[in-house]
Amino acid sequence: MGKALVFLGLLAVGLLGLVGFSGFPTEDLVARLPDQPEVGFRQFAGVYCD
């Protein structure tokens, strides 16, 4: 039973990789805001509901 669960988990992760799943769309990435300093994080525009 344990080996079957490991196999199913690896299969699910592999399928997500084939689909190209990502957390946030890169087209919503805010590259730079005018007159604002450089920051050490990425900001995304848009509305995301979990």
N, CA, C and O atoms as a Maestro MAE file, in Angstrom:
{
 s_m_m2io_version
 :::
 2.0.0
}

f_m_ct {
 s_m_title
 :::
 protein
 m_atom[200] {
  # First column is atom index #
  i_m_mmod_type
  r_m_x_coord
  r_m_y_coord
  r_m_z_coord
  i_m_residue_number
  s_m_chain_name
  s_m_pdb_residue_name
  s_m_pdb_atom_name
  i_m_atomic_number
  :::
  1 25 0.824 -1.203 0.000 1 A "MET " " N  " 7
  2 3 0.000 0.000 0.000 1 A "MET " " CA " 6
  3 2 0.864 1.261 0.000 1 A "MET " " C  " 6
  4 15 0.547 2.228 -0.692 1 A "MET " " O  " 8
  5 25 1.953 1.256 0.771 2 A "GLY " " N  " 7
  6 3 2.826 2.419 0.847 2 A "GLY " " CA " 6
  7 2 3.500 2.733 -0.479 2 A "GLY " " C  " 6
  8 15 3.625 3.897 -0.861 2 A "GLY " " O  " 8
  9 25 3.935 1.689 -1.180 3 A "LYS " " N  " 7
  10 3 4.590 1.904 -2.475 3 A "LYS " " CA " 6
  11 2 3.608 2.467 -3.498 3 A "LYS " " C  " 6
  12 15 3.984 3.276 -4.346 3 A "LYS " " O  " 8
  13 25 2.358 2.038 -3.418 4 A "ALA " " N  " 7
  14 3 1.349 2.538 -4.346 4 A "ALA " " CA " 6
  15 2 1.096 4.027 -4.116 4 A "ALA " " C  " 6
  16 15 0.926 4.778 -5.077 4 A "ALA " " O  " 8
  17 25 1.067 4.461 -2.861 5 A "LEU " " N  " 7
  18 3 0.861 5.881 -2.564 5 A "LEU " " CA " 6
  19 2 2.039 6.721 -3.037 5 A "LEU " " C  " 6
  20 15 1.847 7.824 -3.548 5 A "LEU " " O  " 8
  21 25 3.249 6.216 -2.874 6 A "VAL " " N  " 7
  22 3 4.429 6.929 -3.354 6 A "VAL " " CA " 6
  23 2 4.371 7.044 -4.870 6 A "VAL " " C  " 6
  24 15 4.655 8.105 -5.426 6 A "VAL " " O  " 8
  25 25 4.008 5.971 -5.531 7 A "PHE " " N  " 7
  26 3 3.896 5.988 -6.988 7 A "PHE " " CA " 6
  27 2 2.852 6.997 -7.450 7 A "PHE " " C  " 6
  28 15 3.102 7.761 -8.382 7 A "PHE " " O  " 8
  29 25 1.685 7.009 -6.810 8 A "LEU " " N  " 7
  30 3 0.627 7.947 -7.188 8 A "LEU " " CA " 6
  31 2 1.061 9.391 -6.929 8 A "LEU " " C  " 6
  32 15 0.736 10.283 -7.712 8 A "LEU " " O  " 8
  33 25 1.782 9.624 -5.855 9 A "GLY " " N  " 7
  34 3 2.284 10.967 -5.575 9 A "GLY " " CA " 6
  35 2 3.265 11.429 -6.639 9 A "GLY " " C  " 6
  36 15 3.172 12.557 -7.124 9 A "GLY " " O  " 8
  37 25 4.189 10.579 -6.999 10 A "LEU " " N  " 7
  38 3 5.154 10.929 -8.047 10 A "LEU " " CA " 6
  39 2 4.469 11.125 -9.393 10 A "LEU " " C  " 6
  40 15 4.854 12.004 -10.163 10 A "LEU " " O  " 8
  41 25 3.474 10.324 -9.676 11 A "LEU " " N  " 7
  42 3 2.717 10.473 -10.919 11 A "LEU " " CA " 6
  43 2 1.996 11.819 -10.956 11 A "LEU " " C  " 6
  44 15 1.994 12.492 -11.986 11 A "LEU " " O  " 8
  45 25 1.390 12.212 -9.848 12 A "ALA " " N  " 7
  46 3 0.680 13.494 -9.782 12 A "ALA " " CA " 6
  47 2 1.644 14.656 -9.984 12 A "ALA " " C  " 6
  48 15 1.329 15.598 -10.710 12 A "ALA " " O  " 8
  49 25 2.809 14.603 -9.353 13 A "VAL " " N  " 7
  50 3 3.807 15.663 -9.511 13 A "VAL " " CA " 6
  51 2 4.295 15.719 -10.955 13 A "VAL " " C  " 6
  52 15 4.480 16.804 -11.507 13 A "VAL " " O  " 8
  53 25 4.500 14.577 -11.558 14 A "GLY " " N  " 7
  54 3 4.934 14.530 -12.953 14 A "GLY " " CA " 6
  55 2 3.898 15.104 -13.895 14 A "GLY " " C  " 6
  56 15 4.248 15.807 -14.842 14 A "GLY " " O  " 8
  57 25 2.633 14.819 -13.655 15 A "LEU " " N  " 7
  58 3 1.576 15.361 -14.503 15 A "LEU " " CA " 6
  59 2 1.477 16.877 -14.358 15 A "LEU " " C  " 6
  60 15 1.251 17.574 -15.348 15 A "LEU " " O  " 8
  61 25 1.640 17.393 -13.158 16 A "LEU " " N  " 7
  62 3 1.636 18.844 -12.972 16 A "LEU " " CA " 6
  63 2 2.791 19.487 -13.735 16 A "LEU " " C  " 6
  64 15 2.640 20.581 -14.278 16 A "LEU " " O  " 8
  65 25 3.934 18.823 -13.780 17 A "GLY " " N  " 7
  66 3 5.073 19.343 -14.526 17 A "GLY " " CA " 6
  67 2 4.807 19.368 -16.025 17 A "GLY " " C  " 6
  68 15 5.248 20.288 -16.713 17 A "GLY " " O  " 8
  69 25 4.101 18.382 -16.534 18 A "LEU " " N  " 7
  70 3 3.779 18.344 -17.960 18 A "LEU " " CA " 6
  71 2 2.789 19.437 -18.351 18 A "LEU " " C  " 6
  72 15 2.852 19.981 -19.453 18 A "LEU " " O  " 8
  73 25 1.883 19.749 -17.441 19 A "VAL " " N  " 7
  74 3 0.864 20.756 -17.729 19 A "VAL " " CA " 6
  75 2 1.472 22.149 -17.693 19 A "VAL " " C  " 6
  76 15 0.959 23.058 -18.346 19 A "VAL " " O  " 8
  77 25 2.548 22.338 -16.947 20 A "GLY " " N  " 7
  78 3 3.173 23.649 -16.846 20 A "GLY " " CA " 6
  79 2 2.550 24.499 -15.769 20 A "GLY " " C  " 6
  80 15 2.429 25.713 -15.933 20 A "GLY " " O  " 8
  81 25 2.157 23.897 -14.684 21 A "PHE " " N  " 7
  82 3 1.521 24.604 -13.574 21 A "PHE " " CA " 6
  83 2 2.498 25.584 -12.946 21 A "PHE " " C  " 6
  84 15 3.653 25.245 -12.689 21 A "PHE " " O  " 8
  85 25 2.027 26.806 -12.701 22 A "SER " " N  " 7
  86 3 2.842 27.794 -11.991 22 A "SER " " CA " 6
  87 2 1.954 28.556 -11.025 22 A "SER " " C  " 6
  88 15 0.741 28.637 -11.216 22 A "SER " " O  " 8
  89 25 2.559 29.110 -9.990 23 A "GLY " " N  " 7
  90 3 1.810 29.799 -8.955 23 A "GLY " " CA " 6
  91 2 1.175 31.090 -9.425 23 A "GLY " " C  " 6
  92 15 0.006 31.343 -9.135 23 A "GLY " " O  " 8
  93 25 1.916 31.903 -10.138 24 A "PHE " " N  " 7
  94 3 1.405 33.184 -10.592 24 A "PHE " " CA " 6
  95 2 1.766 33.378 -12.061 24 A "PHE " " C  " 6
  96 15 2.862 33.009 -12.485 24 A "PHE " " O  " 8
  97 25 0.855 33.952 -12.834 25 A "PRO " " N  " 7
  98 3 1.165 34.206 -14.250 25 A "PRO " " CA " 6
  99 2 2.257 35.265 -14.397 25 A "PRO " " C  " 6
  100 15 2.197 36.315 -13.757 25 A "PRO " " O  " 8
  101 25 3.228 34.995 -15.221 26 A "THR " " N  " 7
  102 3 4.329 35.945 -15.386 26 A "THR " " CA " 6
  103 2 3.890 37.205 -16.118 26 A "THR " " C  " 6
  104 15 4.563 38.231 -16.019 26 A "THR " " O  " 8
  105 25 2.781 37.156 -16.850 27 A "GLU " " N  " 7
  106 3 2.329 38.377 -17.518 27 A "GLU " " CA " 6
  107 2 1.780 39.398 -16.520 27 A "GLU " " C  " 6
  108 15 1.617 40.568 -16.865 27 A "GLU " " O  " 8
  109 25 1.494 38.970 -15.287 28 A "ASP " " N  " 7
  110 3 1.021 39.881 -14.247 28 A "ASP " " CA " 6
  111 2 2.151 40.424 -13.379 28 A "ASP " " C  " 6
  112 15 1.900 41.168 -12.430 28 A "ASP " " O  " 8
  113 25 3.384 40.061 -13.694 29 A "LEU " " N  " 7
  114 3 4.525 40.525 -12.917 29 A "LEU " " CA " 6
  115 2 4.749 42.016 -13.143 29 A "LEU " " C  " 6
  116 15 4.848 42.473 -14.282 29 A "LEU " " O  " 8
  117 25 4.829 42.770 -12.046 30 A "VAL " " N  " 7
  118 3 5.120 44.201 -12.128 30 A "VAL " " CA " 6
  119 2 6.634 44.345 -12.126 30 A "VAL " " C  " 6
  120 15 7.291 44.089 -11.117 30 A "VAL " " O  " 8
  121 25 7.180 44.753 -13.256 31 A "ALA " " N  " 7
  122 3 8.638 44.835 -13.391 31 A "ALA " " CA " 6
  123 2 9.202 46.053 -12.660 31 A "ALA " " C  " 6
  124 15 10.232 45.963 -11.993 31 A "ALA " " O  " 8
  125 25 8.525 47.180 -12.789 32 A "ARG " " N  " 7
  126 3 9.053 48.407 -12.187 32 A "ARG " " CA " 6
  127 2 7.924 49.417 -12.082 32 A "ARG " " C  " 6
  128 15 7.068 49.507 -12.962 32 A "ARG " " O  " 8
  129 25 7.933 50.179 -10.988 33 A "LEU " " N  " 7
  130 3 6.985 51.268 -10.815 33 A "LEU " " CA " 6
  131 2 7.724 52.590 -10.949 33 A "LEU " " C  " 6
  132 15 8.837 52.717 -10.437 33 A "LEU " " O  " 8
  133 25 7.143 53.573 -11.617 34 A "PRO " " N  " 7
  134 3 7.824 54.849 -11.810 34 A "PRO " " CA " 6
  135 2 8.120 55.541 -10.481 34 A "PRO " " C  " 6
  136 15 7.291 55.546 -9.571 34 A "PRO " " O  " 8
  137 25 9.299 56.118 -10.386 35 A "ASP " " N  " 7
  138 3 9.736 56.888 -9.210 35 A "ASP " " CA " 6
  139 2 9.748 56.080 -7.911 35 A "ASP " " C  " 6
  140 15 9.615 56.651 -6.829 35 A "ASP " " O  " 8
  141 25 9.905 54.765 -8.009 36 A "GLN " " N  " 7
  142 3 9.983 53.914 -6.825 36 A "GLN " " CA " 6
  143 2 11.352 53.236 -6.783 36 A "GLN " " C  " 6
  144 15 11.917 52.930 -7.833 36 A "GLN " " O  " 8
  145 25 11.891 52.996 -5.586 37 A "PRO " " N  " 7
  146 3 13.205 52.350 -5.489 37 A "PRO " " CA " 6
  147 2 13.138 50.869 -5.872 37 A "PRO " " C  " 6
  148 15 12.065 50.266 -5.889 37 A "PRO " " O  " 8
  149 25 14.293 50.304 -6.174 38 A "GLU " " N  " 7
  150 3 14.387 48.875 -6.448 38 A "GLU " " CA " 6
  151 2 14.069 48.102 -5.167 38 A "GLU " " C  " 6
  152 15 14.424 48.539 -4.072 38 A "GLU " " O  " 8
  153 25 13.402 46.953 -5.305 39 A "VAL " " N  " 7
  154 3 13.033 46.129 -4.153 39 A "VAL " " CA " 6
  155 2 13.555 44.716 -4.345 39 A "VAL " " C  " 6
  156 15 13.929 44.327 -5.452 39 A "VAL " " O  " 8
  157 25 13.579 43.960 -3.278 40 A "GLY " " N  " 7
  158 3 14.098 42.595 -3.320 40 A "GLY " " CA " 6
  159 2 13.019 41.530 -3.383 40 A "GLY " " C  " 6
  160 15 13.265 40.390 -2.987 40 A "GLY " " O  " 8
  161 25 11.830 41.866 -3.872 41 A "PHE " " N  " 7
  162 3 10.758 40.891 -4.000 41 A "PHE " " CA " 6
  163 2 10.029 41.111 -5.318 41 A "PHE " " C  " 6
  164 15 10.213 42.134 -5.977 41 A "PHE " " O  " 8
  165 25 9.195 40.138 -5.698 42 A "ARG " " N  " 7
  166 3 8.422 40.261 -6.932 42 A "ARG " " CA " 6
  167 2 6.978 40.617 -6.577 42 A "ARG " " C  " 6
  168 15 6.397 40.041 -5.657 42 A "ARG " " O  " 8
  169 25 6.419 41.551 -7.298 43 A "GLN " " N  " 7
  170 3 5.033 41.977 -7.083 43 A "GLN " " CA " 6
  171 2 4.208 41.613 -8.307 43 A "GLN " " C  " 6
  172 15 4.636 41.834 -9.440 43 A "GLN " " O  " 8
  173 25 3.032 41.058 -8.077 44 A "PHE " " N  " 7
  174 3 2.132 40.686 -9.157 44 A "PHE " " CA " 6
  175 2 0.860 41.526 -9.089 44 A "PHE " " C  " 6
  176 15 0.334 41.782 -8.006 44 A "PHE " " O  " 8
  177 25 0.374 41.947 -10.243 45 A "ALA " " N  " 7
  178 3 -0.865 42.701 -10.321 45 A "ALA " " CA " 6
  179 2 -2.023 41.719 -10.522 45 A "ALA " " C  " 6
  180 15 -1.808 40.565 -10.895 45 A "ALA " " O  " 8
  181 25 -3.214 42.169 -10.281 46 A "GLY " " N  " 7
  182 3 -4.374 41.334 -10.509 46 A "GLY " " CA " 6
  183 2 -4.974 40.840 -9.210 46 A "GLY " " C  " 6
  184 15 -4.469 41.130 -8.125 46 A "GLY " " O  " 8
  185 25 -6.046 40.099 -9.329 47 A "VAL " " N  " 7
  186 3 -6.777 39.582 -8.176 47 A "VAL " " CA " 6
  187 2 -6.675 38.063 -8.182 47 A "VAL " " C  " 6
  188 15 -7.006 37.420 -9.178 47 A "VAL " " O  " 8
  189 25 -6.223 37.496 -7.087 48 A "TYR " " N  " 7
  190 3 -6.098 36.049 -6.950 48 A "TYR " " CA " 6
  191 2 -6.916 35.598 -5.753 48 A "TYR " " C  " 6
  192 15 -6.740 36.113 -4.649 48 A "TYR " " O  " 8
  193 25 -7.793 34.657 -5.960 49 A "CYS " " N  " 7
  194 3 -8.619 34.120 -4.882 49 A "CYS " " CA " 6
  195 2 -8.245 32.666 -4.645 49 A "CYS " " C  " 6
  196 15 -8.184 31.876 -5.587 49 A "CYS " " O  " 8
  197 25 -7.998 32.315 -3.411 50 A "ASP " " N  " 7
  198 3 -7.712 30.923 -3.062 50 A "ASP " " CA " 6
  199 2 -8.956 30.248 -2.532 50 A "ASP " " C  " 6
  200 15 -8.918 29.068 -2.183 50 A "ASP " " O  " 8
  :::
 }
 m_bond[199] {
  # First column is bond index #
  i_m_from
  i_m_to
  i_m_order
  :::
  1 1 2 1
  2 2 3 1
  3 3 4 2
  4 3 5 1
  5 5 6 1
  6 6 7 1
  7 7 8 2
  8 7 9 1
  9 9 10 1
  10 10 11 1
  11 11 12 2
  12 11 13 1
  13 13 14 1
  14 14 15 1
  15 15 16 2
  16 15 17 1
  17 17 18 1
  18 18 19 1
  19 19 20 2
  20 19 21 1
  21 21 22 1
  22 22 23 1
  23 23 24 2
  24 23 25 1
  25 25 26 1
  26 26 27 1
  27 27 28 2
  28 27 29 1
  29 29 30 1
  30 30 31 1
  31 31 32 2
  32 31 33 1
  33 33 34 1
  34 34 35 1
  35 35 36 2
  36 35 37 1
  37 37 38 1
  38 38 39 1
  39 39 40 2
  40 39 41 1
  41 41 42 1
  42 42 43 1
  43 43 44 2
  44 43 45 1
  45 45 46 1
  46 46 47 1
  47 47 48 2
  48 47 49 1
  49 49 50 1
  50 50 51 1
  51 51 52 2
  52 51 53 1
  53 53 54 1
  54 54 55 1
  55 55 56 2
  56 55 57 1
  57 57 58 1
  58 58 59 1
  59 59 60 2
  60 59 61 1
  61 61 62 1
  62 62 63 1
  63 63 64 2
  64 63 65 1
  65 65 66 1
  66 66 67 1
  67 67 68 2
  68 67 69 1
  69 69 70 1
  70 70 71 1
  71 71 72 2
  72 71 73 1
  73 73 74 1
  74 74 75 1
  75 75 76 2
  76 75 77 1
  77 77 78 1
  78 78 79 1
  79 79 80 2
  80 79 81 1
  81 81 82 1
  82 82 83 1
  83 83 84 2
  84 83 85 1
  85 85 86 1
  86 86 87 1
  87 87 88 2
  88 87 89 1
  89 89 90 1
  90 90 91 1
  91 91 92 2
  92 91 93 1
  93 93 94 1
  94 94 95 1
  95 95 96 2
  96 95 97 1
  97 97 98 1
  98 98 99 1
  99 99 100 2
  100 99 101 1
  101 101 102 1
  102 102 103 1
  103 103 104 2
  104 103 105 1
  105 105 106 1
  106 106 107 1
  107 107 108 2
  108 107 109 1
  109 109 110 1
  110 110 111 1
  111 111 112 2
  112 111 113 1
  113 113 114 1
  114 114 115 1
  115 115 116 2
  116 115 117 1
  117 117 118 1
  118 118 119 1
  119 119 120 2
  120 119 121 1
  121 121 122 1
  122 122 123 1
  123 123 124 2
  124 123 125 1
  125 125 126 1
  126 126 127 1
  127 127 128 2
  128 127 129 1
  129 129 130 1
  130 130 131 1
  131 131 132 2
  132 131 133 1
  133 133 134 1
  134 134 135 1
  135 135 136 2
  136 135 137 1
  137 137 138 1
  138 138 139 1
  139 139 140 2
  140 139 141 1
  141 141 142 1
  142 142 143 1
  143 143 144 2
  144 143 145 1
  145 145 146 1
  146 146 147 1
  147 147 148 2
  148 147 149 1
  149 149 150 1
  150 150 151 1
  151 151 152 2
  152 151 153 1
  153 153 154 1
  154 154 155 1
  155 155 156 2
  156 155 157 1
  157 157 158 1
  158 158 159 1
  159 159 160 2
  160 159 161 1
  161 161 162 1
  162 162 163 1
  163 163 164 2
  164 163 165 1
  165 165 166 1
  166 166 167 1
  167 167 168 2
  168 167 169 1
  169 169 170 1
  170 170 171 1
  171 171 172 2
  172 171 173 1
  173 173 174 1
  174 174 175 1
  175 175 176 2
  176 175 177 1
  177 177 178 1
  178 178 179 1
  179 179 180 2
  180 179 181 1
  181 181 182 1
  182 182 183 1
  183 183 184 2
  184 183 185 1
  185 185 186 1
  186 186 187 1
  187 187 188 2
  188 187 189 1
  189 189 190 1
  190 190 191 1
  191 191 192 2
  192 191 193 1
  193 193 194 1
  194 194 195 1
  195 195 196 2
  196 195 197 1
  197 197 198 1
  198 198 199 1
  199 199 200 2
  :::
 }
}
